[in-house]
Amino acid sequence: MIIFSMIQAALMALTTNKLRTALTMLGIVIGVGAVIALMAAGQGAKQGVTKEVSGLGSNLIFITSQENESQNRQGGRSFNPFSLTTDDADELKDSAFLPYVDGVVAQYSLDLESQMTGNGRTSTATAMTATQPAFEYVRSWDVAAGRFITEEDMTRKTANIVLGAKVAEDLFDTPENAVGKNVRLNFGPFSYSLTVVGVMEKRGAAGSGTDDTTIIIPLTTFQAKVPFGRSPTGKSNIQEIIVKVTSSGKIDQTKAAITQVMLQAHDNSEDFAVQTQEDLTATARNVSRTLTILLGAIAGISLVVGGIGTMNIMLVSVTERTREIGIRKAVGANRSDILLQFVIEAVVVTIVGGAVGVLVGVAAARIANGQNFGTGTAVTTLVTPLSIFVAFGVSLAIGLFFGIYPAFRASRLDPIEALRSE
């Protein structure tokens, strides 16, 4: 009952000066809201990367080119950025040391913002993938209409193209309408006329953020016609090899075997990197975790600032209510009663401010979710119970921490001197 009475008294004291109370709470509201919104952004980035990696397919191993310093014939040092070729992909397909390999595909991928025109319309392709027919099976990504790249396309180096679902929708409304139509790809000073032979099924949020705006062409066409698809070494260079393994339990074993086969094919030169989906996911999670902690720490600074504001207001309140404190002590209130009264007031301010801050943070995260803010990439946010608990808990702790000193100062006032105060 005593605590309940003190809470009522605290609420009355806080509502007496509404503007000052609101300004005190504002720092807590901003701090809690910022912590929740920024941690939601970090968690969303983590979830997005995990979905992107899992959306690549299942049981995959990725071999990528890696610049490696090597000794050239003149005794100098050189770097070879084109360390992978189609010969490496063929070696992995046929190697007797890789019994659990279920599919191999070579590809060259480019991130680009290119204009696709067709049917009198324009769309933006954000990525181009030059690849082989096995891509469809290895990536577990089927066509919605038409067909995928064939061996004939590879042999003849045809000017055929497979569109991502979003690109096809922008240009032709439906996948069926796109098949057989001519489109023009413009990026930089280059322009190519291509024929649509297929449209990929829609990935949406389940896969990579660029899958639906990807365009796919035969690898041999890319190497023959696109300037940066040609290797200065004269070989059929590629950027990446993706290997599909028969089961998840054989991934680590196959990864080790692939490394040995590649080392032998490259004369023991480690000019490549072998990673599994779990490797990529673990790396992304570590980066996202660090980002979340950093964002949370930055937002936490505003919480501390809000706590300092709470302490300042409480000190002002103690000064203004010196006579009230003297009267309370004169009628029997002891130091602990006064201390508890002002601590409760500080805690009430931070609890109410924290609750409003939670609502503000959750609302901000939901509003930001799916927005690109002019960057071309949609932001993903994910509010977790942990972020709410941490933000609210820290705000409560700050209220206690910064409310104790003013409360202690109030409890130490001499009742005689306090009664003389005007």
Sequence and secondary structure as in RCSB ss.txt:
>XXXX:A:sequence
MIIFSMIQAALMALTTNKLRTALTMLGIVIGVGAVIALMAAGQGAKQGVTKEVSGLGSNLIFITSQENESQNRQG
GRSFNPFSLTTDDADELKDSAFLPYVDGVVAQYSLDLESQMTGNGRTSTATAMTATQPAFEYVRSWDVAAGRFIT
EEDMTRKTANIVLGAKVAEDLFDTPENAVGKNVRLNFGPFSYSLTVVGVMEKRGAAGSGTDDTTIIIPLTTFQAK
VPFGRSPTGKSNIQEIIVKVTSSGKIDQTKAAITQVMLQAHDNSEDFAVQTQEDLTATARNVSRTLTILLGAIAG
ISLVVGGIGTMNIMLVSVTERTREIGIRKAVGANRSDILLQFVIEAVVVTIVGGAVGVLVGVAAARIANGQNFGT
GTAVTTLVTPLSIFVAFGVSLAIGLFFGIYPAFRASRLDPIEALRSE
>XXXX:A:secstr
 HHHHHHHHHHHHHHHTHHHHHHHHHHHHHHHHHHHHHHHHHHHHHHHHHHHHHTT SSEEEEEE   EEE TTS
 EEE S  EEHHHHHHHHH TT TTEEEEEEEEEEEEEEEEEETTEEEEEEEEEEE TTHHHHTT  EEEE    
HHHHHHT  EEEE HHHHHHHHSSHHHHTT EEEEEETTEEEEEEEEEEE   GGGS TTGGGEEEEEHHHHHHH
SGGGS TTSS EESEEEEEES GGGHHHHHHHHHHHHHHHTTT   EEEEEHHHHHHHHHHHHHHHHHHHHHHHH
HHHHHHHHHHHHHHHHHHHHTHHHHHHHHHTT  HHHHHHHHHHHHHHHHHHHHHHHHHHHHHHHHHHTT  TTS
SS       HHHHHHHHHHHHHHHHHHHHHHHHHHHT  HHHHHH  
